[in-house]
Amino acid sequence: MSAVDKREIIKIKNVNKSYGDVQVLKNIDLEVYNGEVLVLLGPSGSGKSTLLKIINGLENIQTGEVLINEEVYNCKNGVAVSGKKRAEVGMVFQQYNLYPHMTVLDNVTLAVRKVKKKTKEDAMAIAIPILRKVGLEEKIHFYPSQLSGGEQQRVAIVRSLAMQPKVMLFDEPTSALDVELINEVLDTLIQLSKDGMTMVVVTHELSFARRVATRVAFLDKGELIEIGKPHDIIMHPKMERTKLFMNKIHNERSRLYDIKKRGSINIGIVDNAPPMCFHEKGGELIGFDVDLAHSIARRLNVTLNLILLKNENRMDYILANKVDACIAKLNHTKSRDKMIDFSVSYLQDCKKILMYKDNIKSIRDLAGKDIAYSIGTSTANEIESCFKKCNLEKPNFIAYSSDAQAFEAMKNKLVEGYASDEIIGNYFITTEIDKEEFQYHPEVCCYSYFSIGVSENDSQWLNELNNILLDIYDTGDYEKIFNTWFKTKDKKFLRPFEKWDV
Ligand SMILES: Nc1ncnc2c1ncn2[C@@H]1O[C@H](COP(=O)(O)OP(=O)(O)OP(=O)(O)O)[C@@H](O)[C@H]1O
């Protein structure tokens, strides 16, 4: 996220708005700072859209004023600035309202030419780099009907951006889109925020608010009830009205509902960590995680789509709601717990350091020694914090692109040891002829808990998933899967943990 400074870009002072006798906004005071992304949440009819239209000068107000960069844009005597000035406040609606008979390029450059009086060439010079940035360069000669809903909405965003606005206002920009298209529009908003654009966004996408918003404001019945950091307003609201709304939205927005509606579940897996998930010789994906994913899909009575992820992008996919669940030998760690939710743990393991037996000395001897691990895993961090707790100087962790490569590095003596979850390390030892040569360092064992990762605030989906995991256990399926993949009996077969507790 870009840096926010305390310069007020939008200032709303004591705004009251009525339609006839009905007051729809009451004494609104609000500032939006430079580079800030302010998300407006609230029930239907609470006045969110009206507030955006007031900022933009599309609606008049009965009292107060709206300033943008200290210039009055709206006040009780009517809209205070010219149409050209008003175009400096970009607005994107739920319906993208593109001209159907015009190409993408014409749609985007029309206002630049008409309102800003730019030549066609100048307008194109502004528009094309923005179209390129949002990945639409190849579609500039397409007509709206030839584009997906997500692409049309991105064109609408570019059309506003081409006016080089000081702020951008979005009114539920994703609510008319299918689930799979929502993220491409949200990604465009995320990019805009990284570029430092000041934005006010009305949305029901709580995970987007958690990820991108600088602050979240909750409106109810025309009043600004609460404003603060996304985590505080969404997870720990202080006001009763906010609490009621959040509970309702969490239930309504459950992923479980989408999964059932779609008839399929998207489960993220990582395919380079045998025996959890890897490619069989024929190329088929197999492993503990794969079997677990099938068991879950069967219980939900939906088809299973396995989505191939990497260790290093697993969290991003969960955060961006690109997968419904992630079963990718994901360790439940404290830092991840701040961003996503975890199911009950389906496997307890231990992070260890595998070495040539002859090299094993005291734990203190590991200080500064090169140890390989697989990139994007929590292994290095977790072992480092175990060392820190014991006041020991830590080894020097070196990231390799997979567990197989990290193991090879140790085997070829490029590094002193290979660190991983024991269950994965064991797989590599058992496939070696000289397995007797290797041993885990006897003094290093940091407990790890494999859990399924899901996006936050969806208690309905999480509860269902936990119940399914316990059912998989209770019906004996878990034992079968366990015994298929952990033949070496290297792990005890445990009932999934009801609670995460370290
Ligand atoms: N042009 C209008 N004339 C009369 N009443 C209006 C007009 N526009 C909005 N309202 C009323 O003002 C109130 C606030 O509407 P607004 O569209 O701002 O709410 P909202 O929070 O954006 O709702 P939603 O989430 O459903 O879009 C509602 O009661 C609505 O019926």
The ligand as a Gaussian input file, in Angstrom:
#p B3LYP/6-31G(d) Opt

LIG

0 1
 N      -33.094000      10.595000      -6.015000
 C      -33.629000      10.195000      -4.880000
 N      -34.847000      10.610000      -4.494000
 C      -35.386000      10.231000      -3.328000
 N      -34.773000       9.419000      -2.441000
 C      -33.574000       8.951000      -2.757000
 C      -32.932000       9.307000      -3.991000
 N      -31.709000       8.688000      -4.026000
 C      -31.607000       7.972000      -2.881000
 N      -32.715000       8.142000      -2.118000
 C      -32.939000       7.545000      -0.792000
 O      -31.850000       7.910000       0.042000
 C      -31.490000       6.838000       0.923000
 C      -30.000000       6.552000       0.772000
 O      -29.778000       5.999000      -0.508000
 P      -28.346000       5.559000      -1.025000
 O      -28.505000       5.086000      -2.420000
 O      -27.384000       6.629000      -0.750000
 O      -28.038000       4.340000      -0.050000
 P      -26.874000       3.255000      -0.137000
 O      -26.329000       3.134000       1.236000
 O      -25.928000       3.585000      -1.201000
 O      -27.709000       1.977000      -0.508000
 P      -27.311000       0.669000      -1.401000
 O      -26.283000      -0.071000      -0.614000
 O      -28.602000      -0.073000      -1.475000
 O      -26.837000       1.152000      -2.726000
 C      -32.392000       5.677000       0.567000
 O      -33.463000       5.653000       1.499000
 C      -32.909000       6.022000      -0.816000
 O      -34.202000       5.496000      -1.021000

